[in-house]
């Protein structure tokens, strides 16, 4: 159990740093292309890892018995999630995006109630309501109606929210399969199918990238995202889900926006407004009530 919590905290910390690193990469690489290259690297490493630990037969079994399920997992929890996340980070700040993406904790609690049969107590319902009020404040951060409809950051905030929803769906779907397959097999299958969907989206909307023109910085970002974030973090997250309730695991994600905001302030000199701090406080308060339940 202790190992599960360590895996959970480490994955959250690395994901928190990831917001700033991804934003750096987006200055040079298109959003869908960056997501594809990330999961291409991750898929190669994960498939290699599967055979190193002798899970090849289990991977084949997953392909044969649950290919359709993993196609949906890869489409929603990898391809669509990271297309939304990358575009969100392109248009809004790392701090706003990370706070909105932390609402996945609340979404996971709701989804777990409907699809996993986990209890929804009064505390938990109150926490979800409080959290969504905080989300509203962050999304409309210091914007009147006229500036809102012309704001790129608001569009980015909407994308960040839906990215969070995709992560909630991924968590709920994964929870059911990590009881049947090794977490490494689950994340490998999701990565492979997600990579294929990202490749199709890249060809359709951005075309083939000229990778020879990428700088060393861009390749570092791709390697970091592919090896550490998409490979190691996803495995750690699925490992934790094997031993913890989905809603309990989701609660620890509230640390992610704190880490992301600190790095956003340091690297991009982002500004915190009173409304954003208040919104974040309500989100974290909602998370606390959910945890208290």
Protein Blocks (a to p, Z undefined) as FASTA:
>chain_A
ZZmmmmmmmmmmmmmmmmmmmmmmmmmpcfklmmmmmmmmmmmmmmmmmmmnopmmmmmm
mmmmmmmmmmmmmmmmmmmmmmmmmmmmmmmcfklmmmmmmmmmmmmmmmmmmmnopacd
fklmmmmmmmmmmmmmmmmgoiafklmmmpmklmmmmmmmmmmmmmmmmmmmmmmmmmmm
cfklmmmmmmmmmmmmmmmmmmmmnopadfklpcfklmmmmmmmmmmmmmmmmmmmmmmm
mmpcfklmmmmmmmmmmmmmmmmmmmnopacdfklmmmmmmmmmmmmmmmmZZ
